[in-house]
Amino acid sequence: MEIEKARPYFFGDIGCWSERTEVHKAASLGQTSQLQRLIQSGASVNVVAVDSITPLHEACVRGQAQCVRLLLDAGAQVDARNVDGSTPLCDACSAGSLECVRLLLDHGAKTNPALTSRTASPLHEACMGGNSDCVKLLIAMGACLEAYDLYYGTPLHVACANEHTDCVKELLNAGAKVNAARLHETPLHHAAKNTRVEMVKILVEFGANIYARDQHNRKPVDYTTPGSPSATCLHFYETTPMNLQQLSRMAMRKTLGTRALEVIGQLNAPKLIISYLCYQ
């Protein structure tokens, strides 16, 4: 096996391209002992295959946390990009490996790597897979809630399109823009298409515009099946003026988030207290 000296890695750099190496294989399969032997023998941890995938990418996409640790400790480039521009953190978030995500962030991985026409952010990837724990950690580390992907829009669009209600809650609680639009299409349009009643209710209670029209001049309700629970829900919102209690609930959602509202509901707090809190 050819041994290469580690050197800085740059996106588009082909100077150290190679076929898939034994280091790639060991990292992918979680063979920690083999990987450690290869590293100790001088094998490069930053060698890239013809698709620009590094051993660290391989370990992250498979959620091989011990291999990720070994590679990082041996000097693996934490923000290396593959041919699509994705970083190891993107792969770890896609795989839903919270341990790998933590390791990468602890070693300085960028929470908000520059996006290209072919990449989504780590937060997009976590939302796509419904990995709410990863979403929560990324948000705590400063992930951009409004990162914009050309194909999907914002992370909230992605979470709604893929029917991941827990991720939607995390994003909204953190302050994601509920009416963000991609080609005039809002997260509520996606929730309506997927007939997710709970998601529709949460979005509306955070201020989603039920009258928003997309590029086809269609409202969210226009994407529902007549008579379905989601259609009934949206028709109710359209035809029934909100009372003070509903407005208070919306204000509470925006101010304190879903968790605080659930706690208050369990405590059966008087409406007067709720109203007071909402308008402070």
C-alpha positions as CSV (number, residue, x, y, z in Angstrom):
1,M,0.0,0.0,0.0
2,E,1.3,3.4,-0.9
3,I,1.9,5.7,2.0
4,E,1.3,9.4,1.6
5,K,2.1,12.3,3.9
6,A,-0.9,14.2,5.2
7,R,-1.2,17.7,3.8
8,P,-3.9,20.4,3.8
9,Y,-7.0,19.5,1.8
10,F,-8.8,22.0,-0.4
11,F,-12.1,21.6,-2.2
12,G,-11.2,20.7,-5.8
13,D,-7.7,19.7,-5.0
14,I,-6.9,16.5,-7.0
15,G,-3.3,16.2,-6.0
16,C,-4.0,13.3,-3.6
17,W,-6.8,11.5,-5.4
18,S,-6.7,7.8,-5.2
19,E,-8.8,4.7,-5.5
20,R,-10.7,3.7,-2.4
21,T,-8.1,2.8,0.1
22,E,-7.9,0.3,3.0
23,V,-8.3,3.4,5.3
24,H,-11.6,4.2,3.6
25,K,-12.7,0.6,4.0
26,A,-11.8,0.3,7.6
27,A,-13.5,3.6,8.5
28,S,-16.6,2.6,6.7
29,L,-16.9,-0.8,8.3
30,G,-16.0,0.4,11.8
31,Q,-12.8,-1.7,11.9
32,T,-11.1,0.4,14.6
33,S,-8.2,-2.0,15.2
34,Q,-7.4,-2.2,11.5
35,L,-7.8,1.6,11.2
36,Q,-5.5,2.2,14.1
37,R,-2.8,-0.1,12.6
38,L,-3.0,1.7,9.2
39,I,-2.7,5.1,10.9
40,Q,0.3,3.9,13.0
41,S,1.9,2.5,9.8
42,G,1.8,6.0,8.3
43,A,-1.3,5.8,6.0
44,S,-2.8,9.2,5.2
45,V,-6.1,9.9,6.8
46,N,-6.8,12.7,4.3
47,V,-6.4,10.6,1.1
48,V,-9.4,11.1,-1.1
49,A,-11.1,8.7,-3.6
50,V,-12.0,9.8,-7.1
51,D,-15.3,11.1,-5.7
52,S,-13.4,13.3,-3.2
53,I,-14.7,11.2,-0.3
54,T,-12.3,11.0,2.6
55,P,-12.1,8.2,5.2
56,L,-13.8,10.7,7.6
57,H,-16.8,11.0,5.2
58,E,-17.0,7.2,5.1
59,A,-17.0,6.9,8.8
60,C,-19.6,9.6,9.3
61,V,-22.1,8.3,6.7
62,R,-22.1,5.0,8.5
63,G,-22.2,6.5,12.0
64,Q,-18.9,4.9,13.0
65,A,-18.1,7.1,16.0
66,Q,-15.0,5.3,17.2
67,C,-13.4,5.5,13.7
68,V,-14.4,9.2,13.5
69,R,-12.5,9.8,16.8
70,L,-9.4,8.0,15.5
71,L,-9.4,9.9,12.2
72,L,-9.9,13.3,13.9
73,D,-7.2,12.6,16.5
74,A,-4.8,11.6,13.6
75,G,-5.4,14.9,11.8
76,A,-8.3,14.3,9.4
77,Q,-9.6,17.4,7.8
78,V,-12.8,18.0,9.6
79,D,-14.4,20.2,6.9
80,A,-13.2,18.3,3.9
81,R,-15.7,18.4,1.0
82,N,-16.7,15.5,-1.3
83,V,-17.5,16.0,-5.0
84,D,-20.9,17.3,-4.1
85,G,-19.5,19.7,-1.6
86,S,-20.8,17.9,1.5
87,T,-18.8,17.9,4.6
88,P,-18.4,15.0,7.1
89,L,-20.8,16.9,9.4
90,C,-23.5,16.8,6.7
91,D,-23.0,13.0,6.4
92,A,-23.2,12.5,10.2
93,C,-26.4,14.6,10.4
94,S,-27.9,12.6,7.5
95,A,-27.0,9.4,9.3
96,G,-28.5,10.7,12.5
97,S,-25.4,9.9,14.5
98,L,-25.5,12.3,17.4
99,E,-22.1,11.0,18.7
100,C,-20.4,11.7,15.4
101,V,-22.0,15.1,15.2
102,R,-20.7,15.9,18.7
103,L,-17.2,14.7,17.8
104,L,-17.0,16.8,14.7
105,L,-18.3,19.9,16.4
106,D,-15.8,19.4,19.2
107,H,-13.0,19.3,16.6
108,G,-14.1,22.6,15.1
109,A,-16.5,21.5,12.3
110,K,-18.3,24.4,10.7
111,T,-22.0,24.4,11.6
112,N,-22.7,26.6,8.6
113,P,-20.4,25.6,5.8
114,A,-20.7,27.7,2.6
115,L,-23.5,26.2,0.4
116,T,-23.0,25.4,-3.2
117,S,-25.6,24.6,-5.9
118,R,-25.3,21.0,-5.1
119,T,-25.2,21.0,-1.3
120,A,-27.5,21.4,1.7
121,S,-26.5,22.5,5.1
122,P,-26.0,20.1,8.0
123,L,-29.2,21.4,9.5
124,H,-31.0,20.6,6.2
125,E,-29.6,17.0,6.3
126,A,-30.7,16.5,9.9
127,C,-34.2,17.7,9.1
128,M,-34.4,15.5,6.0
129,G,-33.7,12.4,8.0
130,G,-35.9,13.5,10.9
131,N,-33.0,13.5,13.4
132,S,-34.4,15.9,15.9
133,D,-31.6,15.4,18.5
134,C,-29.1,16.5,15.8
135,V,-31.3,19.4,14.9
136,K,-31.4,20.5,18.5
137,L,-27.6,20.3,18.9
138,L,-26.9,22.1,15.6
139,I,-29.3,24.9,16.7
140,A,-27.5,25.2,20.0
141,M,-24.2,25.5,18.1
142,G,-25.5,28.4,16.0
143,A,-26.8,26.7,12.9
144,C,-28.5,29.1,10.6
145,L,-32.3,28.6,10.7
146,E,-32.8,30.3,7.4
147,A,-30.0,28.6,5.4
148,Y,-31.4,28.4,1.9
149,D,-31.1,25.4,-0.4
150,L,-31.9,25.8,-4.1
151,Y,-33.9,22.6,-4.2
152,Y,-35.6,22.6,-0.8
153,G,-35.7,26.1,0.6
154,T,-35.1,26.4,4.4
155,P,-34.7,23.6,6.9
156,L,-38.3,24.2,8.0
157,H,-39.4,23.5,4.4
158,V,-37.4,20.2,4.5
159,A,-38.8,19.1,7.8
160,C,-42.4,19.7,6.7
161,A,-41.9,18.1,3.3
162,N,-40.5,15.0,4.9
163,E,-43.2,14.9,7.6
164,H,-40.9,15.2,10.6
165,T,-43.0,17.0,13.2
166,D,-40.4,16.8,16.0
167,C,-37.9,18.7,13.8
168,V,-40.6,21.3,13.0
169,K,-41.1,21.9,16.7
170,E,-37.4,22.3,17.3
171,L,-37.0,24.8,14.5
172,L,-40.1,26.8,15.4
173,N,-39.2,26.9,19.0
174,A,-35.8,28.3,18.0
175,G,-37.3,31.1,15.9
176,A,-37.4,29.8,12.4
177,K,-39.5,31.9,10.0
178,V,-42.8,30.1,9.7
179,N,-43.7,31.9,6.5
180,A,-40.4,31.5,4.7
181,A,-41.0,30.9,1.0
182,R,-39.4,29.1,-1.9
183,L,-41.1,30.0,-5.1
184,H,-43.9,31.4,-2.9
185,E,-44.3,27.9,-1.4
186,T,-44.4,27.9,2.4
187,P,-43.8,25.2,5.0
188,L,-47.6,25.1,5.5
189,H,-48.0,24.1,1.8
190,H,-45.8,21.1,2.4
191,A,-47.7,20.1,5.6
192,A,-51.0,20.4,3.8
193,K,-49.7,18.2,0.9
194,N,-48.7,15.5,3.4
195,T,-52.0,15.7,5.3
196,R,-50.2,16.2,8.6
197,V,-52.9,17.7,10.8
198,E,-50.7,18.1,13.9
199,M,-48.1,19.8,11.8
200,V,-50.7,22.1,10.2
201,K,-52.0,23.1,13.7
202,I,-48.5,23.8,15.0
203,L,-47.5,25.9,12.0
204,V,-50.8,28.0,12.2
205,E,-50.3,28.5,15.9
206,F,-46.9,29.9,15.2
207,G,-48.4,32.3,12.7
208,A,-48.4,30.5,9.4
209,N,-50.4,32.3,6.7
210,I,-53.3,30.0,5.7
211,Y,-54.0,32.3,2.7
212,A,-50.4,32.2,1.2
213,R,-50.4,31.3,-2.5
214,D,-47.6,29.5,-4.2
215,Q,-46.2,29.8,-7.7
216,H,-49.4,28.0,-9.0
217,N,-51.6,30.5,-7.1
218,R,-52.7,27.7,-4.8
219,K,-53.3,28.0,-1.0
220,P,-52.3,25.2,1.4
221,V,-55.9,24.0,1.6
222,D,-56.0,23.5,-2.2
223,Y,-53.5,20.7,-1.8
224,T,-55.6,18.7,0.6
225,T,-58.1,16.0,-0.2
226,P,-61.7,17.3,0.3
227,G,-63.1,15.9,3.5
228,S,-59.8,14.9,4.9
229,P,-58.7,15.9,8.5
230,S,-56.2,18.4,7.2
231,A,-58.7,19.9,4.8
232,T,-61.3,20.2,7.6
233,C,-58.7,21.8,9.8
234,L,-57.6,24.4,7.3
235,H,-61.3,25.2,6.3
236,F,-62.0,25.7,10.0
237,Y,-59.2,28.2,10.3
238,E,-60.3,30.0,7.2
239,T,-64.0,30.3,8.1
240,T,-63.8,30.7,11.9
241,P,-62.5,34.0,13.4
242,M,-60.0,33.3,16.1
243,N,-61.2,34.1,19.6
244,L,-59.1,35.6,22.4
245,Q,-58.1,32.2,23.7
246,Q,-56.8,31.1,20.3
247,L,-54.9,34.4,19.9
248,S,-53.4,33.9,23.3
249,R,-52.3,30.4,22.4
250,M,-50.7,31.7,19.2
251,A,-48.9,34.4,21.2
252,M,-47.7,31.9,23.7
253,R,-46.4,29.6,21.0
254,K,-44.3,32.4,19.5
255,T,-43.1,33.7,22.8
256,L,-42.4,30.5,24.8
257,G,-42.6,27.7,22.3
258,T,-44.4,24.4,22.3
259,R,-42.8,22.9,25.4
260,A,-43.7,25.8,27.7
261,L,-47.2,25.8,26.4
262,E,-47.6,22.1,27.1
263,V,-46.3,22.5,30.6
264,I,-48.7,25.3,31.3
265,G,-51.6,23.2,29.9
266,Q,-50.6,20.3,32.2
267,L,-50.6,22.7,35.2
268,N,-54.1,23.9,34.2
269,A,-53.0,27.6,34.6
270,P,-55.8,30.1,34.7
271,K,-56.6,31.9,31.4
272,L,-55.9,35.2,33.1
273,I,-52.3,34.1,33.8
274,I,-51.8,32.9,30.2
275,S,-53.2,36.2,28.9
276,Y,-51.0,38.1,31.2
277,L,-47.9,36.2,30.0
278,C,-48.8,36.6,26.4
279,Y,-49.0,40.3,26.4
280,Q,-45.9,41.1,28.5
